[in-house]
Amino acid sequence: MQNLILDFGNTLYKLAVFDNGDLIYKSSGEKLYEKDVIALKKLFPKIKKAIYATVVDLDKDFKNCMHSEFQAIELNHNTPIPIKNKYKTPETLGKDRLAAAVGAAKLYPQKDVLIIDAGSTITYEMLRSDSVYLGGSISPGIKMRFKSLHHFTDKLPLVTFSDSNILTGQNTEDAILSGVINGILSEVDGIINRYKEMYSNILVVFTGGDLKYFDKNLKNNIFAAENLVLQGLNFILEYNDNKTY
């Protein structure tokens, strides 16, 4: 049985096809249309079920297409999930954050896990070893910090991210690079260390578009899980497999 998984983020969508739990196809882009979904179904005719999660508004025609072509779930705060959600306002919780927590619970069972997703924003999610999601925090991502410095000042330039180890910038561009990059690294390592004080055997799992940069520059050891959100969505779909839509 093949499943279609869609994750709509602030800037890009991610699409995946799972076959009996194995990821067999993945793509991403800025915009996904109904015709793309229909073409994908022709490419993978065994797809019967689908789940989609979004942090942006999707148009009605696209949703109708999903539900007419597949047995589809739109992930929301009422969707049954295989973990306990302790977030006090579940209706405001980003669906990608929730899916990442489910993915971590299935991939790292009976472990305390700190999930860090580095993309448009940097999110931190705390999953306890008894599969209880406690919540987390949200911080600006790398590109957002560069854009903010440019937007909210008169003269600071918009700097393009580069893999730089500069500490003391000797021109304005390098000074911005140093401030943003070293600031983020110090933030992430600092938050990891605070959680380590509370959970001595905690696993730190990293995902998101900027994963490759953090993987080699943090002082703390981390586990890389590039497809954690997609895997979490697939786990949620499988968990709901015996329900009628």
C-alpha positions in Angstrom: 0.0 0.0 0.0 1.3 3.4 -1.0 0.6 6.7 0.8 0.9 10.3 -0.4 2.3 12.7 2.1 2.2 16.5 1.7 3.7 19.1 4.0 3.0 22.8 3.0 5.5 25.2 4.8 5.8 28.9 4.7 8.0 29.0 1.6 8.0 25.5 0.1 5.9 22.3 -0.1 7.4 18.9 0.4 5.8 15.8 -1.2 6.6 12.2 -0.5 5.3 8.7 -1.4 5.7 5.9 1.1 5.4 2.2 0.3 4.8 0.0 3.3 6.7 2.5 5.5 9.6 3.1 3.1 10.2 6.5 1.4 10.3 5.8 -2.3 9.7 9.3 -3.8 10.3 12.8 -2.7 10.0 16.3 -4.2 9.6 19.9 -3.2 8.7 23.2 -4.8 7.0 26.6 -4.3 3.5 25.7 -5.7 1.6 22.5 -6.1 -1.5 22.4 -8.4 -4.4 19.9 -8.8 -2.9 18.8 -12.1 0.3 17.9 -10.3 -1.6 15.7 -7.9 -3.5 13.9 -10.7 -0.2 13.4 -12.6 1.4 11.9 -9.5 -1.5 9.5 -9.1 -0.9 8.2 -12.6 2.7 7.8 -11.8 1.9 5.9 -8.6 -1.5 4.2 -9.2 -1.2 2.2 -5.9 -1.7 5.3 -3.8 -5.0 5.1 -2.0 -4.6 7.2 1.1 -3.1 10.6 1.7 -2.5 13.1 4.4 -1.6 16.8 4.1 -0.5 19.3 6.7 -0.2 23.1 6.1 0.8 26.2 7.9 -0.6 28.3 5.0 -4.1 28.6 3.5 -4.9 26.2 0.7 -7.5 27.0 -1.8 -10.8 25.0 -1.8 -10.2 23.5 -5.2 -7.0 21.9 -4.2 -8.5 20.4 -1.0 -11.5 19.1 -3.1 -9.0 17.4 -5.5 -7.2 15.7 -2.6 -10.4 14.3 -1.2 -11.8 13.2 -4.5 -8.6 11.5 -5.7 -7.7 9.8 -2.4 -8.9 8.8 1.0 -7.4 12.0 2.4 -6.8 13.5 5.9 -6.1 17.2 6.5 -4.1 17.1 9.7 -5.6 19.3 12.4 -5.8 19.5 16.2 -8.6 17.0 16.2 -6.8 14.3 14.2 -6.0 11.2 16.4 -2.3 10.9 16.9 -0.2 8.2 18.6 1.3 10.5 21.3 -0.2 12.7 24.0 -0.2 16.4 23.2 0.2 18.6 26.3 0.2 21.9 24.3 -2.3 24.2 25.9 -3.5 25.6 22.6 -3.4 22.7 20.2 -5.4 24.6 17.6 -2.5 27.0 17.2 0.3 24.4 17.1 2.0 24.2 13.7 1.2 20.9 12.1 4.8 20.4 11.0 5.8 20.7 14.7 3.3 18.1 15.7 4.3 15.7 12.9 7.9 16.0 13.9 7.1 15.0 17.4 5.1 12.0 16.2 8.0 11.0 13.9 10.5 11.2 16.8 8.3 9.1 19.1 8.1 6.3 16.5 11.8 6.5 15.4 13.2 6.9 18.9 10.8 5.0 21.2 11.1 5.4 25.0 13.6 8.2 24.6 13.6 11.8 25.8 14.0 13.7 22.5 14.6 17.4 21.7 13.6 18.0 18.1 15.1 21.0 16.3 13.7 22.0 12.9 15.8 24.6 11.1 14.0 26.2 8.2 12.1 29.5 7.8 12.0 29.4 11.6 14.0 27.4 14.1 11.6 25.4 16.3 12.5 23.3 19.4 10.1 20.5 20.5 10.4 18.5 23.7 9.1 14.9 23.6 9.3 13.0 26.8 10.2 9.3 26.9 6.6 8.3 27.6 5.5 9.7 24.3 4.2 13.0 25.8 4.7 16.1 23.7 5.3 19.0 26.1 5.7 21.9 23.7 8.7 24.0 22.7 9.8 27.3 21.3 10.1 29.2 18.1 12.9 31.4 16.9 13.7 33.2 13.6 15.6 31.2 11.0 18.8 32.1 9.3 17.3 33.9 6.3 14.7 35.7 8.5 17.4 37.2 10.6 19.3 38.5 7.6 16.1 40.0 6.2 15.1 41.5 9.5 18.4 43.4 9.9 18.0 44.8 6.4 14.3 45.6 6.7 14.3 47.3 10.1 17.4 49.5 9.5 18.2 52.2 6.9 21.7 51.2 5.9 22.4 47.6 6.7 22.6 45.6 3.5 20.8 42.3 2.8 23.4 39.7 3.3 23.3 36.3 1.6 24.0 33.4 3.8 27.4 31.7 3.3 29.0 28.9 5.3 31.3 31.2 7.2 33.4 30.8 10.4 34.0 34.5 10.8 34.1 35.7 14.4 35.3 39.3 14.0 33.9 40.9 10.9 36.1 43.6 9.4 33.4 44.9 7.1 29.7 45.4 7.5 28.7 42.3 5.5 31.1 40.1 7.5 29.9 41.6 10.8 26.3 40.7 9.9 27.4 37.2 9.0 29.2 36.8 12.2 26.4 38.1 14.3 23.7 36.0 12.7 25.6 32.8 12.4 27.4 32.8 15.7 24.3 34.1 17.4 22.3 31.1 16.1 24.9 28.6 17.0 25.2 30.0 20.5 21.4 29.9 20.9 21.0 26.3 19.7 23.9 25.0 21.8 22.6 27.0 24.8 19.1 25.6 24.5 20.4 22.0 24.1 22.5 22.4 27.2 19.5 23.6 29.2 17.5 20.6 28.2 20.5 18.3 29.1 20.3 19.7 32.6 16.7 18.5 32.9 17.0 15.2 30.9 20.5 13.7 31.2 20.1 11.1 28.4 18.2 13.3 26.0 18.6 12.7 22.2 18.9 15.8 20.0 17.4 15.2 16.6 17.8 17.8 13.9 15.8 18.3 10.7 14.9 21.0 8.3 16.4 22.7 5.2 19.4 24.2 7.1 20.3 20.8 8.7 23.6 20.4 6.8 25.0 23.6 8.3 24.2 22.9 11.9 25.3 19.2 11.6 29.0 20.3 11.4 29.1 23.5 13.4 27.4 22.7 16.7 29.4 21.7 19.8 26.7 19.2 20.9 26.2 15.8 19.2 23.0 15.5 17.2 21.1 12.9 15.2 20.2 14.0 11.7 16.7 13.1 10.5 16.1 14.9 7.2 12.6 13.5 6.5 11.3 13.5 10.1 8.2 15.6 9.4 7.2 13.5 6.4 7.8 10.3 8.3 5.7 11.7 11.2 2.8 12.5 8.8 3.0 8.9 7.4 2.9 7.5 10.9 -0.2 9.6 11.6 -1.9 8.4 8.4 -1.1 4.8 9.3 -2.4 5.3 12.8 -5.7 6.5 11.3 -5.8 3.7 8.7 -8.8 1.9 10.1 -11.0 5.0 10.2 -13.5 6.2 7.6 -13.2 9.6 6.0 
